[in-house]
């Protein structure tokens, strides 16, 4: 099996523009069945204000929980060094969480939040799980369609 066939892609935050407030649709990823890594990618479009977690002054971070609707707590060392700043247009940031360490089953980005700008911030967050044992087809990979050429 090729390595990418043991991976799954999950949309944690659908692409959107937000100015001054919390982004909508933030969700969790279920890490069950994966034993390598969760990479959380922040795909940033144009930004004219800071992007953080809960507030535009707090660097984005990953949190975990045993259940989907329980109380999430921060994963140690799973935060960007700083907020995503205004002018950081068309960039990608990532946080890797080792699934070889003991972690809780569900993970999410702590409330993605945009500061107050003129036009706002474009953001999409993708989770990439690796080391899957149950990946058999495009659906298991988190894909709507897979074309092989």
MDTraj code that builds the backbone (N, CA, C; nanometers):
import mdtraj as md
import numpy as np

residues = "UNK UNK UNK UNK UNK UNK UNK UNK UNK UNK UNK UNK UNK UNK UNK UNK UNK UNK UNK UNK UNK UNK UNK UNK UNK UNK UNK UNK UNK UNK UNK UNK UNK UNK UNK UNK UNK UNK UNK UNK UNK UNK UNK UNK UNK UNK UNK UNK UNK UNK UNK UNK UNK UNK UNK UNK UNK UNK UNK UNK UNK UNK UNK UNK UNK UNK UNK UNK UNK UNK UNK UNK UNK UNK UNK UNK UNK UNK UNK UNK UNK UNK UNK UNK UNK UNK UNK UNK UNK UNK UNK UNK UNK UNK UNK UNK UNK UNK UNK UNK UNK UNK UNK UNK UNK UNK UNK UNK UNK UNK UNK UNK UNK UNK UNK UNK UNK UNK UNK UNK UNK UNK UNK UNK UNK UNK UNK UNK UNK UNK UNK UNK UNK UNK UNK UNK UNK UNK UNK UNK UNK UNK UNK UNK UNK UNK UNK UNK UNK".split()
xyz = np.array([
    [0.0847, -0.1184, 0.0000],
    [0.0000, 0.0000, 0.0000],
    [0.0888, 0.1241, 0.0000],
    [0.0574, 0.2195, -0.0842],
    [0.1324, 0.3441, -0.0902],
    [0.0961, 0.4317, 0.0300],
    [0.1938, 0.5121, 0.0798],
    [0.1688, 0.5908, 0.2019],
    [0.0440, 0.6784, 0.1966],
    [0.0185, 0.7460, 0.0836],
    [-0.0979, 0.8357, 0.0788],
    [-0.2296, 0.7592, 0.0841],
    [-0.2253, 0.6287, 0.0628],
    [-0.3473, 0.5490, 0.0739],
    [-0.3793, 0.5150, 0.2193],
    [-0.2924, 0.5556, 0.3121],
    [-0.3173, 0.5366, 0.4550],
    [-0.3502, 0.6702, 0.5211],
    [-0.3918, 0.7680, 0.4397],
    [-0.4215, 0.9012, 0.4905],
    [-0.5690, 0.9363, 0.4734],
    [-0.6121, 1.0322, 0.5535],
    [-0.7490, 1.0822, 0.5432],
    [-0.7461, 1.2342, 0.5554],
    [-0.8267, 1.3014, 0.4746],
    [-0.8380, 1.4471, 0.4761],
    [-0.9741, 1.4844, 0.5337],
    [-0.9751, 1.5825, 0.6240],
    [-1.0986, 1.6258, 0.6896],
    [-1.1044, 1.7786, 0.6865],
    [-1.2186, 1.8344, 0.6479],
    [-1.2381, 1.9791, 0.6553],
    [-1.2769, 2.0146, 0.7976],
    [-1.1897, 2.0878, 0.8661],
    [-1.2195, 2.1306, 1.0025],
    [-1.2896, 2.2660, 1.0054],
    [-1.2600, 2.3488, 0.9046],
    [-1.3267, 2.4781, 0.8902],
    [-1.3432, 2.5034, 0.7412],
    [-1.4678, 2.5099, 0.6924],
    [-1.4878, 2.5333, 0.5493],
    [-1.4356, 2.6714, 0.5088],
    [-1.3935, 2.6870, 0.3819],
    [-1.3416, 2.8159, 0.3354],
    [-1.4454, 2.9270, 0.3549],
    [-1.3982, 3.0389, 0.4088],
    [-1.4904, 3.1508, 0.4314],
    [-1.4160, 3.2808, 0.4590],
    [-1.4889, 3.3888, 0.4490],
    [-1.4404, 3.5224, 0.4808],
    [-1.5074, 3.5656, 0.6103],
    [-1.4271, 3.6157, 0.7047],
    [-1.4826, 3.6618, 0.8320],
    [-1.4137, 3.7915, 0.8723],
    [-1.4918, 3.8860, 0.9216],
    [-1.4376, 4.0097, 0.9747],
    [-1.4924, 4.0307, 1.1150],
    [-1.4035, 4.0385, 1.2118],
    [-1.4381, 4.0708, 1.3490],
    [-1.5325, 3.9704, 1.4141],
    [-1.4814, 3.8509, 1.4419],
    [-1.5608, 3.7511, 1.5129],
    [-1.5147, 3.6098, 1.4855],
    [-1.5919, 3.5139, 1.5363],
    [-1.5590, 3.3726, 1.5220],
    [-1.5994, 3.3211, 1.3841],
    [-1.5119, 3.2416, 1.3231],
    [-1.5456, 3.1751, 1.1972],
    [-1.6543, 3.0714, 1.2251],
    [-1.7411, 3.0463, 1.1279],
    [-1.8526, 2.9525, 1.1444],
    [-1.8154, 2.8139, 1.0944],
    [-1.8705, 2.7126, 1.1575],
    [-1.8562, 2.5753, 1.1081],
    [-1.7330, 2.5024, 1.1568],
    [-1.6655, 2.5528, 1.2609],
    [-1.5491, 2.4835, 1.3163],
    [-1.5935, 2.3481, 1.3718],
    [-1.5217, 2.2415, 1.3360],
    [-1.5601, 2.1090, 1.3825],
    [-1.4375, 2.0289, 1.4248],
    [-1.4591, 1.9073, 1.4676],
    [-1.3545, 1.8198, 1.5208],
    [-1.3162, 1.7120, 1.4188],
    [-1.2070, 1.6431, 1.4479],
    [-1.1666, 1.5263, 1.3707],
    [-1.1554, 1.4079, 1.4661],
    [-1.2042, 1.2926, 1.4217],
    [-1.1960, 1.1686, 1.4974],
    [-1.0664, 1.0988, 1.4562],
    [-0.9742, 1.0795, 1.5486],
    [-0.8438, 1.0211, 1.5173],
    [-0.8419, 0.8683, 1.5281],
    [-0.9550, 0.8071, 1.5613],
    [-0.9598, 0.6615, 1.5759],
    [-0.9173, 0.5927, 1.4461],
    [-0.8316, 0.4917, 1.4574],
    [-0.7868, 0.4160, 1.3418],
    [-0.6612, 0.4723, 1.2763],
    [-0.6066, 0.5809, 1.3311],
    [-0.4846, 0.6421, 1.2772],
    [-0.3800, 0.6491, 1.3884],
    [-0.2561, 0.6121, 1.3568],
    [-0.1551, 0.6034, 1.4618],
    [-0.0251, 0.6785, 1.4329],
    [-0.0236, 0.7632, 1.3325],
    [0.0990, 0.8371, 1.3012],
    [0.0888, 0.9833, 1.3443],
    [0.0093, 1.0604, 1.2709],
    [0.0096, 1.2044, 1.2926],
    [-0.1216, 1.2666, 1.2464],
    [-0.1568, 1.3763, 1.3123],
    [-0.2608, 1.4666, 1.2642],
    [-0.1902, 1.5962, 1.2293],
    [-0.1995, 1.6360, 1.1042],
    [-0.1485, 1.7673, 1.0623],
    [-0.2685, 1.8577, 1.0388],
    [-0.2711, 1.9708, 1.1068],
    [-0.3763, 2.0698, 1.0891],
    [-0.3164, 2.1843, 1.0082],
    [-0.3744, 2.2085, 0.8906],
    [-0.3248, 2.3118, 0.8003],
    [-0.4215, 2.4292, 0.7963],
    [-0.3674, 2.5486, 0.8130],
    [-0.4427, 2.6724, 0.8047],
    [-0.4137, 2.7321, 0.6677],
    [-0.5073, 2.7243, 0.5756],
    [-0.4914, 2.7798, 0.4413],
    [-0.5489, 2.9215, 0.4430],
    [-0.4592, 3.0180, 0.4348],
    [-0.4952, 3.1578, 0.4503],
    [-0.5010, 3.2254, 0.3134],
    [-0.6098, 3.2950, 0.2862],
    [-0.6202, 3.3768, 0.1649],
    [-0.5729, 3.5167, 0.1977],
    [-0.6496, 3.6159, 0.1579],
    [-0.6140, 3.7530, 0.1936],
    [-0.6588, 3.7816, 0.3367],
    [-0.5761, 3.8530, 0.4113],
    [-0.6083, 3.8863, 0.5506],
    [-0.5709, 4.0322, 0.5782],
    [-0.6621, 4.1044, 0.6391],
    [-0.6305, 4.2424, 0.6771],
    [-0.6485, 4.2640, 0.8270],
    [-0.6553, 4.1535, 0.9010],
    [-0.6628, 4.1566, 1.0466],
    [-0.6011, 4.0259, 1.0957],
    [-0.5717, 4.0184, 1.2230],
    [-0.5101, 3.8973, 1.2784],
    [-0.6121, 3.7841, 1.2928],
    [-0.5618, 3.6606, 1.2834],
    [-0.6430, 3.5406, 1.3061],
    [-0.5821, 3.4667, 1.4247],
    [-0.6674, 3.4311, 1.5202],
    [-0.6217, 3.3582, 1.6379],
    [-0.7246, 3.2561, 1.6816],
    [-0.7100, 3.2086, 1.8050],
    [-0.8081, 3.1189, 1.8661],
    [-0.8790, 3.1955, 1.9765],
    [-1.0096, 3.1982, 1.9716],
    [-1.0961, 3.2669, 2.0676],
    [-1.0870, 3.4185, 2.0549],
    [-0.9678, 3.4727, 2.0338],
    [-0.9473, 3.6171, 2.0134],
    [-0.8318, 3.6343, 1.9162],
    [-0.8251, 3.7508, 1.8548],
    [-0.7193, 3.7745, 1.7565],
    [-0.5830, 3.7955, 1.8213],
    [-0.5742, 3.7883, 1.9528],
    [-0.4467, 3.8035, 2.0230],
    [-0.3907, 3.6705, 2.0734],
    [-0.4634, 3.5606, 2.0551],
    [-0.4205, 3.4288, 2.1007],
    [-0.3830, 3.3421, 1.9811],
    [-0.2589, 3.2891, 1.9757],
    [-0.2201, 3.2048, 1.8621],
    [-0.3147, 3.0849, 1.8455],
    [-0.3439, 3.0468, 1.7214],
    [-0.4276, 2.9293, 1.6979],
    [-0.3669, 2.8049, 1.7640],
    [-0.4545, 2.7232, 1.8233],
    [-0.4081, 2.6033, 1.8927],
    [-0.5051, 2.4880, 1.8743],
    [-0.4531, 2.3678, 1.8991],
    [-0.5319, 2.2449, 1.8879],
    [-0.5723, 2.2015, 2.0278],
    [-0.6958, 2.1531, 2.0389],
    [-0.7431, 2.1001, 2.1662],
    [-0.8048, 1.9629, 2.1447],
    [-0.8196, 1.8868, 2.2544],
    [-0.8640, 1.7478, 2.2459],
    [-0.9703, 1.7165, 2.3504],
    [-1.0443, 1.6060, 2.3238],
    [-1.1514, 1.5644, 2.4145],
    [-1.1792, 1.4157, 2.3929],
    [-1.2319, 1.3490, 2.4956],
    [-1.2674, 1.2073, 2.4837],
    [-1.3984, 1.1854, 2.4092],
    [-1.4840, 1.2884, 2.4060],
    [-1.6127, 1.2790, 2.3380],
    [-1.6277, 1.3976, 2.2431],
    [-1.7219, 1.3887, 2.1510],
    [-1.7377, 1.4969, 2.0533],
    [-1.7926, 1.6246, 2.1143],
    [-1.8718, 1.6124, 2.2192],
    [-1.9369, 1.7315, 2.2755],
    [-1.8975, 1.7594, 2.4197],
    [-1.7824, 1.7065, 2.4609],
    [-1.7357, 1.7283, 2.5982],
    [-1.6561, 1.8570, 2.6098],
    [-1.5772, 1.8650, 2.7153],
    [-1.4930, 1.9812, 2.7394],
    [-1.3557, 1.9575, 2.6774],
    [-1.3200, 2.0397, 2.5813],
    [-1.1911, 2.0277, 2.5122],
    [-1.0838, 2.1009, 2.5915],
    [-0.9626, 2.0426, 2.5937],
    [-0.8476, 2.1048, 2.6596],
    [-0.7322, 2.1137, 2.5598],
    [-0.6454, 2.2110, 2.5806],
    [-0.5340, 2.2350, 2.4889],
    [-0.4371, 2.1170, 2.4856],
    [-0.3894, 2.0835, 2.3658],
    [-0.2860, 1.9822, 2.3487],
    [-0.1520, 2.0519, 2.3748],
    [-0.0697, 1.9962, 2.4610],
    [0.0591, 2.0549, 2.4946],
    [0.1440, 2.0777, 2.3695],
    [0.1963, 2.1968, 2.3559],
    [0.2857, 2.2375, 2.2462],
    [0.2199, 2.2372, 2.1083],
    [0.0880, 2.2315, 2.1000],
    [0.0194, 2.2281, 1.9697],
    [-0.0436, 2.3632, 1.9383],
    [0.0404, 2.4658, 1.9292],
    [-0.0063, 2.6006, 1.8969],
    [0.0950, 2.6669, 1.8049],
    [0.0458, 2.7546, 1.7187],
    [0.1376, 2.8339, 1.6381],
    [0.2152, 2.9272, 1.7310],
    [0.3309, 2.9742, 1.6856],
    [0.4154, 3.0616, 1.7672],
    [0.3497, 3.1971, 1.7916],
    [0.2670, 3.2398, 1.6988],
    [0.2002, 3.3701, 1.7103],
    [0.0704, 3.3653, 1.6304],
    [-0.0091, 3.4694, 1.6437],
    [-0.1305, 3.4793, 1.5628],
    [-0.0905, 3.4904, 1.4160],
    [-0.1836, 3.4597, 1.3278],
    [-0.1613, 3.4806, 1.1847],
    [-0.1904, 3.6283, 1.1605],
    [-0.0906, 3.7014, 1.1210],
    [-0.1021, 3.8463, 1.1142],
    [-0.1598, 3.8988, 0.9845],
    [-0.2117, 4.0199, 0.9927],
    [-0.2598, 4.0903, 0.8740],
    [-0.1440, 4.1034, 0.7762],
    [-0.1717, 4.0846, 0.6497],
    [-0.0679, 4.0919, 0.5480],
    [-0.0028, 3.9580, 0.5199],
    [-0.0415, 3.8529, 0.5927],
    [0.0118, 3.7189, 0.5691],
    [-0.0675, 3.6480, 0.4611],
    [-0.0946, 3.7198, 0.3524],
    [-0.1803, 3.6689, 0.2453],
    [-0.1230, 3.5443, 0.1776],
    [-0.2156, 3.4541, 0.1427],
    [-0.1855, 3.3366, 0.0606],
    [-0.0713, 3.2521, 0.1172],
    [-0.0870, 3.2151, 0.2439],
    [0.0122, 3.1337, 0.3126],
    [-0.0538, 3.0103, 0.3724],
    [0.0290, 2.9148, 0.4129],
    [-0.0194, 2.7948, 0.4797],
    [0.0622, 2.7761, 0.6068],
    [-0.0065, 2.7589, 0.7178],
    [0.0551, 2.7297, 0.8470],
    [0.0133, 2.5885, 0.8851],
    [0.0926, 2.5187, 0.9640],
    [0.0565, 2.3827, 1.0038],
    [0.0988, 2.3547, 1.1475],
    [0.0209, 2.2711, 1.2131],
    [0.0516, 2.2183, 1.3456],
    [0.0432, 2.0668, 1.3340],
    [0.1504, 1.9965, 1.3724],
    [0.1509, 1.8504, 1.3729],
    [0.1317, 1.7999, 1.5150],
    [0.0436, 1.7012, 1.5299],
    [0.0223, 1.6356, 1.6584],
    [0.0555, 1.4880, 1.6383],
    [0.1534, 1.4383, 1.7138],
    [0.1916, 1.2974, 1.7040],
    [0.0841, 1.2102, 1.7684],
    [0.0327, 1.1159, 1.6916],
    [-0.0668, 1.0226, 1.7456],
    [0.0013, 0.9022, 1.8104],
    [0.1345, 0.8998, 1.8087],
    [0.2099, 0.7950, 1.8772],
    [0.2115, 0.8216, 2.0275],
    [0.1881, 0.9488, 2.0641],
    [0.1787, 0.9860, 2.2048],
    [0.0349, 0.9644, 2.2510],
    [0.0153, 0.9642, 2.3800],
    [-0.1191, 0.9487, 2.4351],
    [-0.1976, 1.0779, 2.4162],
    [-0.3058, 1.0677, 2.3426],
    [-0.3946, 1.1813, 2.3207],
    [-0.5383, 1.1333, 2.3290],
    [-0.6279, 1.2273, 2.3445],
    [-0.7696, 1.1945, 2.3421],
    [-0.8140, 1.1765, 2.1979],
    [-0.9259, 1.1122, 2.1781],
    [-0.9707, 1.0697, 2.0452],
    [-1.0092, 1.1839, 1.9510],
    [-1.0739, 1.2870, 2.0011],
    [-1.1258, 1.3946, 1.9155],
    [-1.0394, 1.5197, 1.9300],
    [-1.0100, 1.5844, 1.8162],
    [-0.9295, 1.7065, 1.8178],
    [-0.9943, 1.8123, 1.7296],
    [-0.9719, 1.9369, 1.7662],
    [-1.0246, 2.0497, 1.6898],
    [-0.9349, 2.1705, 1.7107],
    [-0.9534, 2.2705, 1.6257],
    [-0.8872, 2.3985, 1.6459],
    [-0.9740, 2.4765, 1.7441],
    [-0.9102, 2.5351, 1.8438],
    [-0.9867, 2.6156, 1.9398],
    [-1.0428, 2.7378, 1.8679],
    [-1.1725, 2.7564, 1.8726],
    [-1.2495, 2.8646, 1.8123],
    [-1.1692, 2.9619, 1.7243],
    [-1.1574, 2.9344, 1.5943],
    [-1.0868, 3.0281, 1.5059],
    [-1.1583, 3.1631, 1.5040],
    [-1.0811, 3.2707, 1.5160],
    [-1.1371, 3.4047, 1.5340],
    [-1.0604, 3.5065, 1.4498],
    [-1.1325, 3.5966, 1.3865],
    [-1.0715, 3.7035, 1.3054],
    [-1.0864, 3.8371, 1.3759],
    [-0.9821, 3.9176, 1.3659],
    [-0.9868, 4.0530, 1.4202],
    [-1.0703, 4.1449, 1.3317],
    [-1.0768, 4.2704, 1.3687],
    [-1.1575, 4.3685, 1.2973],
    [-1.0725, 4.4373, 1.1907],
    [-1.1015, 4.4063, 1.0650],
    [-1.0299, 4.4678, 0.9541],
    [-1.1255, 4.5444, 0.8649],
    [-1.0774, 4.5804, 0.7487],
    [-1.1615, 4.6520, 0.6526],
    [-1.2469, 4.5543, 0.5735],
    [-1.1827, 4.4496, 0.5221],
    [-1.2564, 4.3505, 0.4426],
    [-1.2616, 4.2146, 0.5086],
    [-1.1698, 4.1833, 0.6004],
    [-1.1739, 4.0592, 0.6734],
    [-1.0657, 3.9606, 0.6343],
    [-1.0829, 3.8376, 0.6808],
    [-0.9833, 3.7325, 0.6660],
    [-1.0448, 3.6112, 0.5960],
    [-0.9719, 3.5573, 0.4994],
    [-1.0129, 3.4352, 0.4301],
    [-0.9365, 3.3183, 0.4897],
    [-1.0082, 3.2131, 0.5303],
    [-0.9440, 3.1005, 0.5974],
    [-1.0174, 2.9706, 0.5690],
    [-0.9413, 2.8634, 0.5596],
    [-0.9915, 2.7265, 0.5516],
    [-0.8949, 2.6425, 0.6337],
    [-0.9470, 2.5486, 0.7132],
    [-0.8605, 2.4631, 0.7935],
    [-0.8863, 2.3176, 0.7558],
    [-0.7775, 2.2480, 0.7228],
    [-0.7832, 2.1082, 0.6809],
    [-0.7053, 2.0229, 0.7803],
    [-0.7593, 1.9070, 0.8156],
    [-0.6879, 1.8100, 0.8977],
    [-0.6451, 1.6930, 0.8098],
    [-0.5208, 1.6486, 0.8265],
    [-0.4689, 1.5339, 0.7511],
    [-0.4216, 1.4300, 0.8512],
    [-0.4891, 1.3161, 0.8522],
    [-0.4526, 1.2048, 0.9384],
    [-0.3646, 1.1081, 0.8611],
    [-0.2620, 1.0532, 0.9270],
    [-0.1770, 0.9540, 0.8604],
    [-0.1596, 0.8315, 0.9494],
    [-0.1252, 0.7207, 0.8845],
    [-0.1077, 0.5947, 0.9562],
    [-0.2379, 0.5202, 0.9754],
    [-0.3282, 0.5340, 0.8794],
    [-0.4588, 0.4694, 0.8913],
    [-0.4543, 0.3192, 0.8676],
    [-0.5395, 0.2491, 0.9379],
    [-0.5498, 0.1038, 0.9236],
    [-0.6791, 0.0625, 0.8551],
    [-0.7693, 0.1584, 0.8340],
    [-0.9013, 0.1253, 0.7799],
    [-0.9304, 0.1964, 0.6479],
    [-0.8272, 0.2522, 0.5836],
    [-0.8468, 0.3279, 0.4607],
    [-0.8523, 0.2321, 0.3424],
    [-0.9716, 0.2226, 0.2789],
    [-0.9896, 0.1280, 0.1690],
    [-1.0243, 0.1944, 0.0371],
    [-1.0882, 0.3096, 0.0443],
    [-1.1336, 0.3744, -0.0782],
    [-1.1382, 0.5258, -0.0595],
    [-1.1849, 0.5962, -0.1616],
    [-1.1889, 0.7427, -0.1596],
    [-1.2678, 0.7954, -0.0398],
    [-1.3792, 0.7337, -0.0073],
    [-1.4604, 0.7785, 0.1054],
    [-1.3819, 0.7678, 0.2352],
    [-1.3100, 0.6567, 0.2560],
    [-1.2278, 0.6390, 0.3749],
    [-1.1163, 0.7425, 0.3804],
    [-1.0736, 0.7933, 0.2642],
    [-0.9693, 0.8954, 0.2575],
    [-1.0268, 1.0346, 0.2795],
    [-1.1586, 1.0453, 0.2982],
    [-1.2225, 1.1742, 0.3189],
    [-1.2492, 1.2499, 0.1894],
    [-1.2461, 1.1799, 0.0769],
    [-1.2614, 1.2428, -0.0538],
    [-1.3997, 1.2190, -0.1106],
    [-1.4501, 1.3151, -0.1841],
    [-1.5754, 1.2988, -0.2561],
    [-1.5515, 1.2161, -0.3821],
    [-1.4384, 1.2407, -0.4458],
    [-1.4034, 1.1691, -0.5680],
    [-1.2524, 1.1554, -0.5744],
    [-1.2058, 1.0406, -0.6226],
    [-1.0621, 1.0169, -0.6435],
    [-1.0429, 0.9711, -0.7852],
    [-0.9626, 1.0443, -0.8611],
    [-0.9317, 1.0101, -0.9999],
    [-0.7858, 0.9647, -1.0029],
    [-0.7615, 0.8487, -1.0588],
    [-0.6251, 0.7998, -1.0762],
    [-0.5926, 0.7986, -1.2229],
    [-0.4790, 0.8563, -1.2583],
    [-0.4383, 0.8639, -1.3978],
    [-0.3085, 0.7891, -1.4204],
])
top = md.Topology()
chain = top.add_chain()
for i, resn in enumerate(residues, 1):
    res = top.add_residue(resn, chain, resSeq=i)
    for name in ("N", "CA", "C"):
        top.add_atom(name, md.element.get_by_symbol(name[0]), res)
traj = md.Trajectory(xyz[None], top)
